Amino acid sequence: MSRDDDELMREINRQVEQAVDIKPALVDLKELSITLAGSFQGATAEEIEELLKDAWRERRLNWVA
């Protein structure tokens, strides 16, 4: 993993922790992935969305389908 990949995963984990803390009804992961893609040039919004979905599934959180 590159440094940028490590930073992206830290940010995804931070987002998951926030979601766990506030327990929102639904999160729009597509919108979040587009936002994160603007900060992490090494991954596409689609790749980031898949990483977010994996992280959300792991924590049994819900998102907008």
RAPE-V519680 format. One record per residue. N is the residue number from 1. PSI is psi as a letter, one per 40 degrees, with the letter a starting at -180 (* if undefined). BURIAL is + if it has 24 or more other C-alpha atoms within 12 Angstrom, else -. D_LAST is the distance of its C-alpha to the last C-alpha in Angstrom with 2 decimals. Layout:
# RAPE-V519680
n=N psi=PSI burial=BURIAL d_last=D_LAST
n=N psi=PSI burial=BURIAL d_last=D_LAST
This chain:
# RAPE-V519680
n=1 psi=h burial=- d_last=28.80
n=2 psi=i burial=- d_last=29.93
n=3 psi=d burial=- d_last=30.39
n=4 psi=d burial=- d_last=27.44
n=5 psi=d burial=- d_last=25.22
n=6 psi=d burial=- d_last=26.60
n=7 psi=d burial=- d_last=25.89
n=8 psi=d burial=+ d_last=22.26
n=9 psi=d burial=+ d_last=21.83
n=10 psi=d burial=- d_last=23.72
n=11 psi=d burial=+ d_last=21.44
n=12 psi=d burial=+ d_last=18.27
n=13 psi=d burial=- d_last=20.19
n=14 psi=d burial=- d_last=21.24
n=15 psi=d burial=+ d_last=17.74
n=16 psi=d burial=+ d_last=16.95
n=17 psi=d burial=- d_last=20.26
n=18 psi=d burial=- d_last=19.55
n=19 psi=d burial=+ d_last=16.32
n=20 psi=d burial=- d_last=18.45
n=21 psi=d burial=- d_last=21.21
n=22 psi=e burial=- d_last=19.52
n=23 psi=f burial=- d_last=16.92
n=24 psi=i burial=- d_last=14.54
n=25 psi=d burial=- d_last=12.47
n=26 psi=i burial=- d_last=9.17
n=27 psi=h burial=+ d_last=9.21
n=28 psi=g burial=- d_last=7.79
n=29 psi=d burial=+ d_last=8.47
n=30 psi=d burial=+ d_last=8.85
n=31 psi=d burial=- d_last=11.37
n=32 psi=d burial=+ d_last=12.94
n=33 psi=d burial=+ d_last=13.43
n=34 psi=d burial=- d_last=15.13
n=35 psi=d burial=- d_last=17.27
n=36 psi=d burial=+ d_last=18.28
n=37 psi=d burial=+ d_last=19.08
n=38 psi=d burial=- d_last=21.67
n=39 psi=d burial=- d_last=23.43
n=40 psi=g burial=+ d_last=23.19
n=41 psi=e burial=- d_last=24.64
n=42 psi=e burial=- d_last=24.78
n=43 psi=i burial=+ d_last=21.10
n=44 psi=i burial=- d_last=18.77
n=45 psi=d burial=+ d_last=15.50
n=46 psi=d burial=- d_last=13.88
n=47 psi=d burial=+ d_last=16.03
n=48 psi=d burial=+ d_last=15.29
n=49 psi=d burial=+ d_last=11.49
n=50 psi=d burial=- d_last=12.37
n=51 psi=d burial=+ d_last=14.89
n=52 psi=d burial=+ d_last=12.68
n=53 psi=d burial=+ d_last=10.33
n=54 psi=d burial=- d_last=13.74
n=55 psi=d burial=+ d_last=15.08
n=56 psi=d burial=+ d_last=12.41
n=57 psi=d burial=- d_last=12.80
n=58 psi=d burial=- d_last=16.49
n=59 psi=e burial=- d_last=16.59
n=60 psi=f burial=- d_last=14.39
n=61 psi=i burial=+ d_last=12.26
n=62 psi=i burial=- d_last=8.90
n=63 psi=i burial=+ d_last=6.16
n=64 psi=h burial=- d_last=3.80
n=65 psi=* burial=- d_last=0.00
